[in-house]
């Protein structure tokens, strides 16, 4: 599997407050970004996989809502995570 528990812990340790802090907005945004990049690569070779395409759109929406939440609450953290992940609006 592309996303095991060790990879999740690594993502949360790098972007969250700790490797067990799975609720932080930055950690969740980073995890969604990792999953989005994986699904994007999958769709490049499987163009007619419509269920995966729908899942990708839903993930992008979830990430966008979390980014909007973070932008409203703390603009400095928002700018930091955008810069670190290389996400554009």
Backbone torsions as a table, in degrees:
resi	resn	phi	psi	omega
1	UNK	NA	145.7	-174.9
2	UNK	-75.5	-22.6	-176.0
3	UNK	-129.3	93.3	177.9
4	UNK	-98.6	178.6	-175.1
5	UNK	-65.8	-31.5	178.3
6	UNK	-66.1	-40.1	178.8
7	UNK	-66.5	-39.4	177.6
8	UNK	-62.6	-45.7	179.1
9	UNK	-60.5	-39.3	178.4
10	UNK	-63.6	-43.2	179.5
11	UNK	-64.7	-46.3	-178.5
12	UNK	-68.5	-32.2	177.3
13	UNK	-68.9	-36.0	-177.6
14	UNK	-76.4	-43.2	-172.9
15	UNK	-105.3	-24.9	179.5
16	UNK	-89.5	-169.0	179.3
17	UNK	-79.2	-33.2	175.7
18	UNK	-153.9	175.2	-177.6
19	UNK	-75.5	-12.2	176.7
20	UNK	-101.2	-4.7	-179.4
21	UNK	-87.1	84.6	-176.3
22	UNK	-88.2	-5.0	-176.4
23	UNK	-95.1	-8.5	-177.7
24	UNK	-68.5	145.2	-178.0
25	UNK	-61.8	-41.0	-179.0
26	UNK	-63.0	-41.6	178.7
27	UNK	-64.7	-42.1	179.2
28	UNK	-67.1	-39.9	178.3
29	UNK	-63.2	-41.2	179.1
30	UNK	-65.3	-40.8	178.6
31	UNK	-64.9	-44.1	177.2
32	UNK	-61.3	-39.6	179.8
33	UNK	-63.7	-40.1	177.6
34	UNK	-63.5	-44.5	179.6
35	UNK	-66.5	-38.5	178.8
36	UNK	-62.7	-43.0	179.7
37	UNK	-65.2	-37.2	178.2
38	UNK	-65.7	-45.0	-179.7
39	UNK	-67.4	-33.5	177.8
40	UNK	-63.8	-43.0	176.9
41	UNK	-63.5	-39.3	178.7
42	UNK	-62.6	-41.8	-177.0
43	UNK	-72.9	-20.2	177.1
44	UNK	-66.0	-33.1	-180.0
45	UNK	-98.6	-15.9	-179.9
46	UNK	-124.9	77.8	-171.5
47	UNK	-67.6	-24.8	-176.1
48	UNK	-100.0	14.9	178.0
49	UNK	-84.3	85.2	-171.0
50	UNK	-74.7	-28.7	178.2
51	UNK	-68.7	-37.4	175.9
52	UNK	-69.4	-35.1	177.1
53	UNK	-63.0	-40.9	177.7
54	UNK	-65.5	-42.7	178.1
55	UNK	-60.8	-39.8	178.6
56	UNK	-63.4	-43.7	178.8
57	UNK	-63.6	-37.7	178.4
58	UNK	-67.4	-39.4	178.0
59	UNK	-65.4	-40.7	178.5
60	UNK	-62.9	-40.0	177.8
61	UNK	-64.7	-42.2	177.5
62	UNK	-61.6	-45.1	179.9
63	UNK	-63.6	-40.8	179.4
64	UNK	-62.0	-42.3	178.8
65	UNK	-64.5	-40.5	177.4
66	UNK	-65.5	-39.4	177.8
67	UNK	-65.5	-39.6	177.0
68	UNK	-63.8	-40.9	177.1
69	UNK	-60.6	-46.8	-178.4
70	UNK	-66.1	-36.2	178.8
71	UNK	-64.5	-38.7	178.5
72	UNK	-70.8	-35.2	-175.4
73	UNK	-84.3	-47.7	-174.8
74	UNK	-149.4	100.4	-174.4
75	UNK	-66.6	-29.9	-179.4
76	UNK	-67.6	-43.9	177.8
77	UNK	-65.5	-37.7	177.4
78	UNK	-60.4	-50.3	-179.5
79	UNK	-63.0	-36.4	-179.8
80	UNK	-65.8	-44.8	-177.3
81	UNK	-71.6	-35.1	177.2
82	UNK	-62.8	-44.2	-178.3
83	UNK	-68.4	-40.9	-176.7
84	UNK	-69.1	-38.1	-179.2
85	UNK	-88.7	-15.9	-179.1
86	UNK	74.0	34.1	-179.9
87	UNK	-88.0	139.9	174.8
88	UNK	-115.8	152.8	-177.5
89	UNK	-76.1	NA	NA
